[in-house]
Amino acid sequence: MKDICCIGHITLDKIVTAEDTFFQNGGTAYYFAYGMNRLPKNVSYQLVTSIAEKDFSVIERMQEDGIDVLAYPSKDTVFFENKYGINKNERTQQVLGKSDPFTVSQMEDIDARYYHLGTLLSDDFTPELVKYLAGKGKVSMDVQGYLRAVRGTQVVPVDWIDKEDVLAYTDILKLNEDEMVVITGEKDPRSVARKIASWGVNEVVITFGSEGSLIYAGGRFYEIPAYPIRQSVDVTGCGDTYSTGYLYCRAQGMNYVESGKFAAAMCSIKIEQPGPFCGTIEDILEKMK
């Protein structure tokens, strides 16, 4: 049995900023896997993903890098175009390719203490699959994919129809300041956290980019600061990096504040370079000082 299993699609991302345009692989699964791969191996980890056979070279590279990957073939690979303005916390997206949804049968031989669901689009994980995984371990998820509808190729925010059915089986939920308004209709983070907890979530993690994050668990709030950065190079995958650091700590029994601060420091290091987190635990601990 693994400590953590991340389930999600690997994407091909086109990143457009005011300064540059470049292509890279991405998706929660990709950022989470490489982030975990840079941390000490006292927490075991497996990636379960789905990708077009023509793109399996990505999986081969990950395996060469020492990442435990189980990849199912898909008819296509998720292809996102992410455009950022001057404010790097704001982006618009288009979907130019889409992978097959995950199924219960694919997960029958997967065993882990924590299952982190890297949702990219609203139909990646059905309520039945979330319920099935919750019967095997704790379910953690990033809400982002459930709130994305594709109209033509444009990604637009939508409400989450099955949210109460899914969240009843979710132990940890991460969302940002925009997603919290969509999911609850409220703008006050503490009211949002309480409402989500009333739906069955034990740990609600709300991130605010450069303004830090807020954790609500056990009826208490914990404010987590953001750490300073030298320069903002690439914020894509920052939320996934936060989830990586947070679950890495929680899987070891660390408390909410320790886990949140570790995750925030890991994010600040990731932002300073393009691609997934490529620092070390020593870098994270130094940043936390």
N, C-alpha and C positions, 0 to 999 in steps of 0.2 A: 504493500500500500504506500502511495506517495503522500507527502504532507499537503502538497498543492497541485491541482491539475487545472490549467487554464484551457478553456475551450473557446475557440474563435477563429475567424477567417484571417488569413494573411492577405494583405492588399498590395496592389501596385498604386502608389500615390504620386500624383503630380503636384508639387508644391510651388505656388506662385506668391511671391512677396514683392514689395516695392523695390527690393534690391536685386532679386534673382528669380530664376525658374529652374527647378531641378526635379529629377525623378528618384524615388526610393521605395523600398518595400515598407509596409506599415501595418496598421491594424493592432488592436489590443494584443492579440496573440503574439505578434512579432516583438512589440516593445516590451511586453511582459517577459517573454522568453529570454531576450537578450539582457534585460535588467537582472533577472534572477541569475543568469549565467555569470554575471560579474560579482555576485555576492558569495560569501563562504557557503560551502555545500552542506552545512548542518541542517538545512531545510531541503528535503527532496522535492523534485518538481518534474512534471510532465506536461507537454503541450499536445493537445488534440486539435487538429485543424483540417481544413478542406480547401483544395486548390486544384486548378486545371492541370492536367498531366503535362502540358507544354511548359508549365512554370515550375516543375518539380526540382529544377536546379536550385531553387531557393531552399527547399527542404534539405537537399544534399549538403548545401553550405552550412546550414544550421547544425546538421548532424556532425559535420566535420569540426564545427566549433564546440562540440561536446554537449549539445542540447538534445534531450530525450524528446523526440517528436514522433507522433503517430499521425500520418496524413492520409485522409480519404480523398480519392479523386473526385473532382467536380467538373461539371460541364464548362465552367468559366471561373475566372479569378475576379474577386472584387477589385474594381478600379475606381479610385476616388481622385477628383481634382479639388484641391484645397486652395482657396485664395484668401490671403491675409491683407488687411489694410495697414495703415500706420500703427493702429492699436493691435498688437499681436494677439490680444485676447479675443478678437473678433474675426470670424471667418465665414465664407460662403463655400458650399460644396456642390459638386455634381457627381453623379454615379454613372460611370461609363462601362461598367461590367459588374456581374453579380454571381456569387457562388450559391450552391445548393444549401438549403437549411440543414441543420443537424437533426439527427433522429435518435430515438430511444435505443434502437438496436445497435447503433454505433457505440453506445456508452455501456453496454452490458458487461464488458470485461474491464472497465476502467474503475479503479478504486482509489479514493483519496479522502483525506480529512476535510479539505476545503476544495470546492469547485468554483473557480472564478470564471464567470461567463462574460466574454468580451463581445457584447452586442454591437453590431455595426448597422444592421437594418432590422426593421420591426418583425420580420418573420424568421430570424435566425434561430430562435429558441421558442418552442411552443410552451404553453402552460403545463402540458402533460410532461414534457421533458424536464422542466424545472422541478415539478413535483417528484418525478422519478429520482433526480439527483439529490433532492433534499432528503430522500429516504436512505441515502448512502453516506451523506456527509453534510457539512455546512455549505450553503450556497452564498457566494458573493457575486455581485454584478455591478457593472457600470451601466447606468440607465440609458446612455446616449442613443444606442441603436433602436430602442423601443420608441423613441420620440422622433424618428426620422421616417418620413414618407418620401417616395421618389415619384415626382410628377414630370414625365418626360425623362430628362436626365438631371433635373434640379432637385436637390434635397431641401425639403421644407419641414419646419417643426410641426408636430401634431400631438394631440393628447394620446394617452396610452389606454386603449380600450380594456385590455385584460389586466390592468395594473394590480387590482386588489387580489385577483386570482394568483398572480405570479408572486407578489410581495408577501403573501401569506406563507410562502415557502422560502423566503429570502432572509438570510441572517445578516448580511452586510450589504448596504446599498451606497454607492458613490454617485453623486450628481453635482453639477455646477450651479452657479447663480441663475443662469437662464433656464436650465432644465427644471429647477425647483419650482419656478413660476408655472411652467407648462404642466407639470405633474399635479400641482395642488391648487393653482389659481391664486396663491398667496405670495407676497413679496418679503415678508418678515422671515428670516432664516430659522428662528427658533419656533415660530408657529408651524413652519413647513416641517421641521424635524419631528415635532410632536405628532403632527398628522400622519406622517409616514410611519412613525413608530406604532401608531394606533392600528395600522394595517398589518402589523406583524413583524416588522423589521427590527432587529435587536440593536444594530449599529448603523446610524445614519451619518454619512460623511459628506459634507458639502464643501466644495472648493470654490475659492474666489480669485484664482489666478495670483497676481502679485499682492493681493490683499490677505492671503493666508487661507485658513480652512477652519471649519467648525465640526466637531464630532458630538453626537448625541447618543448616549448609551447608558442603560441602567437608570434612566430618569435624570441624568446630569449632563451638563454641557461642558465641553472642553475646547477652548480657543487655541488654535495652533498658528504660530506666526509663519510668514513667508521669510525665507532667507535671502539676503542680497545676492545679486549676480553681477558679473563683470560686464556682460553684454547679452542681449537676447538675440540668439541666432536662429533657433528652431523650436517653436513651442508645440509642434505636432507630436502627439504621443505623451505629452506632459501628464495628462490625467491618468493614462495607463501606467506611467512610471510611478505616480503617487500610489496607485493600487498595489503595484509590485512591492514597494517598500512597506506599505501598511500591512499587507498580508504576510510578508516575510517576518515581520515582528510579531504579529498576532499569532502566527503558527507556532511561535516559540513561547507564547504565554506572556509577552510583554503587554504593559497596560496601554490604555488609549492614548495618553499623552506621549509616551515614549514612541509608540508606533506612528502617531501623526507627525511628530517632529522628524523622525527618521525619514518618513515619506516626503516631507516638505524639503528637507535638505537634499535628498536624492533628486527631486524635481529641479531644484535650482541648478544643480550640476548638469543635468541633462539639457536644460535650456541653452546652455552656453556653447553647445556643439550640435551639429546636425546629426540626425539619426537617433538610434536608441542610446540609452545610458551607457557610457563607456568608462565611467570612473571606477573607484574601488571603495570598499567599506571604510578604509582609512580616510579617503576624501570626504565621505559622508560624515564621519565622526568629527573631522576637523571643521567642516562647515557648521555642524551643530554647536560648536564651541562659541 
